[in-house]
Amino acid sequence: MEIKHLQYFLEVIHTRSFTHAAENLYITQPALSRIIKSLENEIGTPLFIRSRKELIVTDGGWVLYKYAKEMEKQFRDLQTELGNLQTLKKGHIRIGLPTVTNSSFFSQLIGSFHHEYPEVTFQLEEDGSRRIEEKVMYDQLDFGVMVLPTKNDGIDYFTFVNESLNVVMPSSHPLSEASEISLEKLKDETFILFNQDFSLRNVVLEACQEAGFEPKVISETSQLDFIEDMVASGLGITLLPESTSMELTSEIQTIPVTDPTIDWNLAIIWKGDNYLPQINKEFIRFAKEKLTIDD
């Protein structure tokens, strides 16, 4: 069973058409049909039911698809690793960053890494922690920054930020001169939060519920700038990580929240059971050295 024949079989599955698959593979349709027929003879079961209207995958076809997909991925990983032996300092790293996170620390990290590995390129995406975790699990990102904890056993990570949330309010707010604020004192405020793609939203909601009240959410968004503008205009308050709130520039005040203090833990994550190219392993080592918090 040749890997190329399995790749041809996968293309037929993806296109659901011998004609389109043959075009994509740059071979003739009769040649593709012969290859599929040889696969069927080799495993002893039909892979497709052919009709004029549609191409139907058999049960045997779906079983082969499950394993062929994994074998093709392992073959690509093999090619990548062999290539890395020749070019250990090359690669492309895809990283997801939450919008709520102050990204300046990451710019410095990437800048330092690029100085040592100038041929490595980066793709940075901003999104919520939940979406970043999903993209890492579906191999759409190599690394992500997310809020802990995670319930996903398939994720590996290391923590690099342990801090607390601050309340962010207009400078004109009656409580704006306080040195700290109990969360219970915010029960009558209107809240502006990130939307459901962001773990911060759940952190805030759960903390308020534990303090004995359900927050009055007047607006939700995915944009930090929009939250800052709405708070500055007096529409409501929000809770943000200490490092993020200190970077805001509008006419607002940031005050530590106490009773309870709300923890904010960030980690760099990657897919635990995934093949890691050599340059990705080096990025993990480098990031741990530069970012890992002291115990």
WOUR-V572861 format. One record per pair of residues at least 24 apart in sequence whose ideal C-beta (glycine too) atoms are under 8 Angstrom apart, sorted by sequence separation. I is the first residue (numbers start at 1). GAP is how many residues later the second one is. If there is no record, write none. Layout:
BEGIN
I_GAP ; I_GAP
END
This chain:
BEGIN
8_24 ; 12_24 ; 183_24 ; 187_24 ; 191_24 ; 193_24 ; 196_24 ; 198_24 ; 228_24 ; 39_25 ; 183_25 ; 187_25 ; 191_25 ; 192_25 ; 195_25 ; 197_25 ; 9_26 ; 91_26 ; 187_26 ; 189_26 ; 190_26 ; 191_26 ; 192_26 ; 193_26 ; 194_26 ; 195_26 ; 8_27 ; 9_27 ; 93_27 ; 95_27 ; 97_27 ; 99_27 ; 184_27 ; 189_27 ; 190_27 ; 191_27 ; 192_27 ; 193_27 ; 194_27 ; 195_27 ; 8_28 ; 89_28 ; 91_28 ; 92_28 ; 93_28 ; 94_28 ; 95_28 ; 96_28 ; 97_28 ; 98_28 ; 99_28 ; 183_28 ; 184_28 ; 187_28 ; 188_28 ; 190_28 ; 192_28 ; 194_28 ; 90_29 ; 91_29 ; 92_29 ; 93_29 ; 94_29 ; 95_29 ; 96_29 ; 97_29 ; 98_29 ; 99_29 ; 184_29 ; 186_29 ; 192_29 ; 5_30 ; 9_30 ; 89_30 ; 90_30 ; 91_30 ; 92_30 ; 93_30 ; 95_30 ; 96_30 ; 97_30 ; 98_30 ; 89_31 ; 92_31 ; 94_31 ; 96_31 ; 98_31 ; 87_32 ; 207_32 ; 5_33 ; 6_33 ; 194_33 ; 5_34 ; 98_34 ; 193_34 ; 96_35 ; 97_35 ; 192_35 ; 204_35 ; 12_36 ; 96_36 ; 18_37 ; 1_38 ; 9_38 ; 16_38 ; 17_38 ; 165_38 ; 192_38 ; 16_39 ; 96_39 ; 106_39 ; 165_39 ; 192_39 ; 200_39 ; 96_40 ; 200_40 ; 1_41 ; 200_41 ; 1_42 ; 165_42 ; 12_43 ; 192_43 ; 13_44 ; 101_44 ; 192_44 ; 96_45 ; 190_45 ; 191_45 ; 192_45 ; 193_45 ; 94_46 ; 95_46 ; 190_46 ; 191_46 ; 192_46 ; 94_47 ; 95_47 ; 96_47 ; 97_47 ; 98_47 ; 189_47 ; 190_47 ; 191_47 ; 13_48 ; 94_48 ; 95_48 ; 96_48 ; 97_48 ; 98_48 ; 189_48 ; 191_48 ; 93_49 ; 94_49 ; 95_49 ; 96_49 ; 98_49 ; 211_49 ; 93_50 ; 95_50 ; 210_50 ; 186_51 ; 13_52 ; 147_52 ; 146_53 ; 147_53 ; 207_53 ; 9_55 ; 10_55 ; 207_55 ; 9_56 ; 147_56 ; 6_58 ; 10_58 ; 204_58 ; 9_59 ; 10_59 ; 203_59 ; 168_60 ; 170_61 ; 203_61 ; 6_62 ; 10_62 ; 169_62 ; 170_62 ; 172_62 ; 168_63 ; 170_63 ; 170_64 ; 173_64 ; 200_64 ; 6_65 ; 7_65 ; 6_66 ; 128_66 ; 130_66 ; 131_66 ; 128_67 ; 130_67 ; 3_68 ; 128_68 ; 129_68 ; 130_68 ; 169_68 ; 3_69 ; 128_69 ; 129_69 ; 130_69 ; 168_69 ; 127_70 ; 128_70 ; 129_70 ; 167_70 ; 168_70 ; 128_71 ; 129_71 ; 167_71 ; 168_71 ; 3_72 ; 167_72 ; 168_72 ; 166_73 ; 165_74 ; 166_74 ; 181_74 ; 183_74 ; 165_75 ; 166_75 ; 180_75 ; 181_75 ; 182_75 ; 183_75 ; 184_75 ; 165_76 ; 166_76 ; 177_76 ; 179_76 ; 180_76 ; 181_76 ; 182_76 ; 183_76 ; 164_77 ; 165_77 ; 168_77 ; 176_77 ; 178_77 ; 179_77 ; 180_77 ; 181_77 ; 182_77 ; 183_77 ; 163_78 ; 164_78 ; 180_78 ; 163_79 ; 166_79 ; 176_79 ; 183_79 ; 161_80 ; 163_80 ; 168_80 ; 171_80 ; 173_80 ; 175_80 ; 170_81 ; 171_81 ; 161_82 ; 170_82 ; 171_82 ; 169_83 ; 170_83 ; 168_84 ; 169_84 ; 168_85 ; 168_86 ; 169_86 ; 167_87 ; 166_88 ; 167_88 ; 166_89 ; 167_89 ; 166_90 ; 167_90 ; 166_91 ; 164_92 ; 165_92 ; 164_93 ; 100_94 ; 128_94 ; 99_95 ; 164_97 ; 165_97 ; 100_98 ; 164_98 ; 99_99 ; 164_99 ; 165_99 ; 98_100 ; 100_100 ; 163_100 ; 164_100 ; 98_101 ; 162_101 ; 163_101 ; 98_102 ; 162_102 ; 161_103 ; 162_103 ; 161_104 ; 161_105 ; 159_106 ; 160_106 ; 159_107 ; 160_107 ; 159_108 ; 160_108 ; 158_109 ; 157_110 ; 158_110 ; 157_111 ; 157_112 ; 156_113 ; 157_113 ; 155_114 ; 156_114 ; 155_115 ; 156_115 ; 149_116 ; 155_116 ; 156_116 ; 147_117 ; 148_117 ; 150_117 ; 154_117 ; 155_117 ; 147_118 ; 148_118 ; 154_118 ; 147_119 ; 148_119 ; 150_119 ; 153_119 ; 154_119 ; 146_120 ; 145_121 ; 146_121 ; 145_122 ; 99_123 ; 145_123 ; 146_123 ; 99_124 ; 100_124 ; 144_124 ; 145_124 ; 99_125 ; 143_125 ; 144_125 ; 143_126 ; 144_126 ; 158_126 ; 143_127 ; 160_127 ; 142_128 ; 158_129 ; 158_130 ; 160_131 ; 162_131 ; 139_132 ; 160_132 ; 161_132 ; 136_133 ; 159_133 ; 160_133 ; 136_134 ; 137_134 ; 158_134 ; 159_134 ; 136_135 ; 139_135 ; 133_136 ; 132_137 ; 143_137 ; 142_138 ; 102_139 ; 100_140 ; 101_140 ; 143_140 ; 100_141 ; 102_141 ; 101_142 ; 102_142 ; 101_143 ; 104_143 ; 100_144 ; 102_144 ; 102_145 ; 120_159 ; 117_162 ; 101_165 ; 117_165 ; 113_170 ; 116_170 ; 113_173 ; 112_174 ; 113_174 ; 109_177 ; 109_178 ; 112_178 ; 109_181 ; 109_182 ; 91_186 ; 93_186 ; 105_186 ; 91_187 ; 93_187 ; 91_188 ; 90_189 ; 91_189 ; 88_190 ; 89_190 ; 93_190 ; 88_191 ; 84_193 ; 81_194 ; 84_194 ; 88_194 ; 80_195 ; 84_195 ; 81_196 ; 80_197 ; 81_197 ; 77_198 ; 74_201
END
